[in-house]
Amino acid sequence: MTNTRKAGILLPVFSLPSRFGIGSLGQASYEFVDLLARTGQSVWQILPLTATAQDEGYSPYKSASAFSGNYDLIDIDQLVEKGLLDWNFINSVDQSPYHADPRYIDYGKARALKMIFFREAFKNFNPDQDQAYKDFKKENAFWLDDFAMYMALKEANGEKPYWEWPNPKNEANPNTVDFHCFLQYLFFDQWHRLKNYANDRGIEIFGDMPIYVSRDSSDFYYNRDMFLTDEKGEPNKISGVPPDEFSATGQVWGNPLYDWDYLKDNKFDWWIKRIKKSLELYDIVRIDHFRGLESFYCIDPLTKDAMNGQWVKAPGKELFDQVNLEIKDAKIIAEDLGIITDEVRELLEYTGFPGMKIVQFGFSSDASNLNLPHNYTKNSVAYTGTHDNNSLAEWLKTCSYGEFSYAEAYLRMSAYDRYTESLIRAVMMSNSDLAIIPLQDWYDFEGWSRLNTPGIDDGNWVFRMLPHEMHNRDLEGYISYITGLYGRYKNR
């Protein structure tokens, strides 16, 4: 992190408005970058951009490949501009079966509609005349070949995860393999254009890298030596966390766990490639569940009881020694929430990475609580809440009486028309180098705008902004004023 005070806004790409049921890398993304620039922001924080799967609830934290791009986000208008689609075809498609509430994503409908357009674009694509496509395939072959093959095998088996394939010997259709390479090419081409646009306007992209990969992924299917497995090659331990502030019974995530001895013997090659790829996508990378790189929580896949797991050591220091050897000046932030031990704090100090502070967590004890703004260290990122938290407005309605009373006294909430403003100001005035506010909190939205509820499978990752909400001059003035008041406004 630099010595300058910065501010940013958290909003996933999928939460942007668009005509096709889910946010895209198109016009609304560029307009949001312009909004960030106009309000003096320095950072756009997003969620993982990797491909999502129906059987994983479309979670961006459980992808079909840790290196892939989320083809649901490909912008249709840009395919027209590229000459791969025309409006006559688009308008000829009856879109009425795919209509959904513009406030929330219906992933099934959005993907089904866009796939019609993607397949038409693929028919119109000539790979032999596109040198950029050839270069993309060559540069990304180390992950792309496996991913495209796995996706084609899934299609041949009714889109089920590999352990449910009715006929595992079904062969992949070569045309389907090529189709998924094509989609990845489109995604990364559009993404890098958007990222360059943001960087040219002084906006850094702050992205998220989940620590684990999905069992239903090409990463696990083709690289089982990297994971803890039984004699059949299936996970013999799975991921999760014990009881914490998010869940009284803990959480069963279900991801395969790494065989760190194997990874260490191979100089953490897969992890190095993954971090390098993430730093191509993002200017700043947050490692989700950082504490799992010091010790990881193991759960028996048969019992799936998060309350009776065990912690096992991981070689975090050795991993980051190798990262420092091979990747210079990487901007990495540690998600150090949850159960944090002295050993995790030692690893965080060893790496020098900034940690995170969440103001919503600050009022559950006393003045020594490290999530209270007066305790924030400079080398940290301060939040009103993350994608896993409720909105500020909803938190104020549902927190305990003791938390509310403490927050009221600490923040003098009654001095503001909107109580949420006192929490936003506390984060922005803190000593943290970077302050991040979800857009929902700037808008004072309530619980219907929550992105994710940990431990709950349904209703996550669906919130969207409406088109008119992206053009609110009063809100922009409010954001600009607060950002400048506390020395975080970036002049351009």
N, C-alpha and C positions, 0 to 999 in steps of 0.2 A: 504493500500500500504506500502511497505517496504521503507527503506531509500536508497536502491540501485537503480541506474539508469538502466532501462531496455528498450529493444527494441523488437518489434514484427512485424509480417507481417499479413495483412488482406487478406484472400483468403477463400471463401466458399468451403465446401467439394464438392458441385455440380460442381464447376469450375475446378476440377482436370480432367486430361485426363483418359479415360478408353475405353475399347472395346465395351461397351454397351450403348453408347449414353449420359451418365451422369456420373459425378464423383462418386466414391464409397469409401467405407471404406477399400479398398484393397491396393494393392501394391503401387499405386501412392501416397496414403495418408502417408504410411510409408516412402516412399522416400522423401516426402515433409518435414516430421518431421526431417529426416536426414539432409536435406538442411538447415533447421532452425538451427539445432545444429552446422553444419559446419560454418555458417555465424555469430555465436555468438548471435543469437536471444534467447530471454527468453519466448516469447509468440506467440502462434498461435491464431489469432482472426478469428472466423467463424461466420456465421449467424445462426439463429435458426434451430435446427435439427428436428423440429416437422413435422408431416405428412402434405403434401400439397394437394390441391384439384383443379381439372380442372376448376370448376366454380369460383374459386378465383384467376385464373391466375397463379396457382402454387406458389403463394407468400408464403415464409416461415413465413410471419407475419400474415397470416390468415389460421390457421390450423384447422383440424377436431378435435383436442384435444390438450390442452396446455401441456399434459403430454406425448404425443405420440412420437414415433420416425419415421423419414422419411424412409419408406421402399424402396423408389426409390434408396437409397444409399447403400442398402445391396449388398455386393460384391459376385459375382457369383463364382469366383475361390475358395473362402472359403467354399462355399456350396459343391464343389467337394471334397475339403480336408476333410470336415465333413462327407462325404459319402452319402450326400443327393442327389447329382447329379453325372452324369458321362459324360465324354467328348463325348462319342458316341451319347448320347441324344442331347447334346448341338449342336454338329456338324450336327445332322440330321434335325435341324430346319432351314428352309429357312429364312435367316436373311435379304435378299435383300429388302423386303418391309419396313424394319425398318432403312435402312441406312439414315444418315443425315449429314449435314455439321459438321465436327468434332469441328469447332470453336464455334458452338452454339447448345444448347440443344433443341431438339424437344421432349417436354415432352410426348406428346401423343404416339410417336413411342417408346421412351425409356421405358415408363411404360408398353406398350403393349407387348414388347419383353420380358422384365424381368418377367412379370406376367406368361408367358409361363413356364419359369424356376422355378418360385416360386411355381406354382401349382404342377409341377412335383416333386419338393423337398418335398412338403407337403404330396404327396402320399407316399413318401418313408420314412416319419417320423413316428416314433412310440413313442407317448407321454408317454405311460406307462413305457417305459424303459429309460426315460430321467428325472432324478431327478431334474436337474437344471431347466428344463422347468416347473416342478410342483412348485418348489420354486418361480420361477419368477411370475407365475400366482397368487400365494398366496400373495406375497409381494406387487404386483401391482394391486390387485383386486379393490382397491378404485377408480381407473380410468379406468383400462383395460376392466372390464366387460361392462361398459357403452360404451366405445369407440368401442369395437368389435361388440357389438349389433347395434350401430348406423351405422357402416360401412356396416354391413350385411343388415340392413333395406334400406340403400341407394342403395345397389346392387339390392335388390328386387324391387326397384322403379326407375330403369334405371339410377342410379348414380346421380339423381337430388337432389338438396337441399330439406330439409323436406317440405318446404312450396310449393314445386312444385310436390310433390309425387302424381302420378295419383291415387293411391289406398293406402291411409295411413294405412289401416288395413292389408296390406300385411304382412305376418309373415316372420321373418328372418329365413333363412336356418341355422340350427345348425352347419352344416359343414362349412358354410361361417364364422360364429362367431369364430369357432376354427381356421380357416385359418388366420384370422386377429390377433388372439392371437399369433399364430405361427410366423407371420411376425414381430410382435413387439419383440418377444423373440430373433429372429435372429438379428434384428437391435441392440438391447441393448447388446447382447453378443459380436457382432463385434465391437461396439463402445467402450465398456469398455476395450477390448483388445488393441485397438488403443490408447486410452487415457493413459492406463498404459504404453504402449511403449513410448509415448511422455513424460510422467512424469519421467520415468526412465532415460531419456536423458536430463532432466532439462528443458523441455518445458511445460509451463502451457497452458491450453486451456482456451481461453477467449470467452465465449459464450454470446448470446443475448437472452433476455427474453422479448417478446412483452408485453406491458402493457395490451392489450385487447385480447379477444378471438373472434373467428369468430361466426357469427350467425349460419352458417352451421357447427355446431360442437356438439359433445356429451356434452361438457361443458354447452352450452346454452340449448340444447334440454332436458337434464335431471336435470338441476339445475336452473330453471327459477326464483326461489325465490331470487337468488343472483343478479338479474338484474332488471333494470327499465323497466317494461312492462305494457301493458294495460290490460283490463279485459279479453282479449282473450289470454293473455300470450305472446304477440308479443312486440317487442321493441317500446316504445313510445318516445324514444330519441336515437340518434345514434352518433357515434364518428366522430371526424374530427378536423381540426384546421382552424383558421381564416387566412386571407392573411398573408404571411410571405416571407422570402427570397426565398423559394422554389416555391411559387405560389401566383400570384397577386390576385386571387379570392378565396384563401383558398383551403382546401382539404376535401372532404367527404370520410371518411374511411368506414363508414357504420357498424362498430362493435356495438353490444349491449353495453350499459353502466351499470356499477355496481350499485347496491343498497347498498351504503356504510353503511347505517344505519343497514341493515340486516347483512352485513359482520362484522360490529363492534360488534353487539349483539352476534355473534357467535365466538368472539375472533379471527376474521380473519382466521379461520381454513383453508379455501380453499387456501388462499394466502400463509399461512405458509407451507402447503403441496407443493404448487407449487415452492416456493423458495427452499425448501429442495430438491425437485426433480431436480431443475436446478443445484444446487450445487453438486449433484451426477454426473451430466453430464459434468459440467465445473468446473474449478478451480476458475475462475473469472466470475461473472455474471454482464452484463450490463442491467439495467432496461431501456428499450426503452420508450421514452416519459415520463421521470421521472416527468416532471412538472404536468402531469395528476394526480399525487398522492397528489398534493397540491390543484389544481382546475382542473376540466375537462370541456371540451368544448362540449356543447349539441347542436345537430342539429335536427330540425324537420324531421322525416323520410318521410313525405309527400312532403315537398318542396325541401328537400335536398339542401338547400342553405347555403353554408359554410360561407357566408358573414353576415348572420343574426342569428348566433347562440348565445349562452350565456355561460358564465363561472359559474360553480357551485363548491362550496368548497368540498374538499375531506379530510379525516382524516389521512393525511400522517404521522404526528407525532405519533398518536396512533398506526398506523400500524407498524411503525418501532420500537416503544417501545416493541410491542409484538414479533416482529422478534428478537430483542436483547435478550428477555427472553428465547426464544425457540431455537435459532440458534446462537451458539457462533463463533465469529471470522469469520463471513461471509465476503468474498471478493466481494463487490458490487460496481459497478461504475454507476453513474447517467448520462444518456443521457439528458443533460440540454440545448439542442439547441432550437431554435425557440424563442417564446415570453416569456422571463424570467422576472418575476416581483420580487420586493423586498421580497414578501412572499415565492416565490420559492427559492430564494437565502437563506432565513432564514431556510427553510426546509433542503436545502443542507448542510448548516453549522451545523444544528442540528444533522443530521445523520453522518456527517464527511466523507461522500462518496466523492471520487474524481469526478470532472466534466470533461467536454470535451472541447477541443479547436481545431478549424479547421482553418488552415492557409489560405485557400481559402477565408474565410470570413473576413480576416483581413484588406483588402485594400480598403474597401468601404467608409471609413471616414477619421480619422486622427490617431495620435499617441496614443490616449486614447482607441482605439479599443481593446477590451479584447482578440480578436483573433490574435493580433499581437504577435509574439514570445516573445518580451521583457516584455509583460504583463502576461505571463503564470505563474501560481502559481505552487509550487512544487507538491501539492496534486491534480494533474490533469493528464489527458491523452491527449497527443498532436497528431494530425493527419494532414496529407496532405489533406485527404478527407476520407469520409466514403462510405458505399455502396450506399448512396443517392446522392453523389456528382459525377460530371464528373471527368474524369482522369485529372491529372495536365496538361498534354500536351494539352488536349482539352480546359481546363479552360483558359490557356494562349492564345489560339486562339480566344476565344469567350467572354472573360471578356471585360468590358468597357475600353475605352482609359484611363480614369482617374485611374482605378484600375491597369491597366498594367503599367502606368507611375510611379505610387507610388511603385508598387512591384519592378520595375526595379531599382529605386533609393534606395529602402530599402534593397534589396538583392544583388545589384550589379550583376544582372543576366548576363550581357554581359561578365563577367569574366569566364563563364562556357560554354563549348561546347553545353551542353544541359541545357537550361534554367530551366528545372524541377529540376536539381541538386541543384540549389540555394534554392528552396523551401524545398526539402528534408533535406538539411543541416540545414536550419532554424529550422525545427521541431526537428531534432536530437540534435541540440546544445541547445535547450530550457531547461528551468529549470524543466519541467514536469518530474515526476517520470518515466512515461512510454511514449514512442513514438511509434506510429503505422503507418506503411506505407503500403498501398495496393500494392500487387505485380505488378499490372498494372503500378503504378507510378515508381517503380524501373526499369521497362522495357521501360518506356517512351511511353506507348501505348496511342493512341488517343481515340476519343469518341466512337468508335465501341466496346470498351472494358467496357463501363459503365454497372454497374450491375442493377441499378434501377433509373428510372426517376419519382420522386413523382408526383402524379396527372395524370400520363399516364398509361393506363391499359395494353398496348401491348408492347412486346419486352423486358420485364424485366426478370431478374434472368436466363439468358440464356448463358452468356459469359463463355467460357472454355479456359483453357490453352491447347496448343498442346504438344504432348509427348516430342518433342525435346527441348521445352522451359523449361522443368523441369531439364535439364542437361546442364546448361550453366556456365562453369567455369569462364568466364570473368565476368558475372553478379555476381556470388558468390563472386568473389574477390572485386568487387565494393561495394557490400552490406557489406562485412566484413570490408573493409577499412573505410567506413563512420561510421559504427556502432562503431568501435574501436576508431576512431578519437575523438568522442564526449563522450567517457567513458561509453558506453552502452554494450560493447561486453562481453558476458558471457563466461568465460574460462571453459573448461571441462577437 
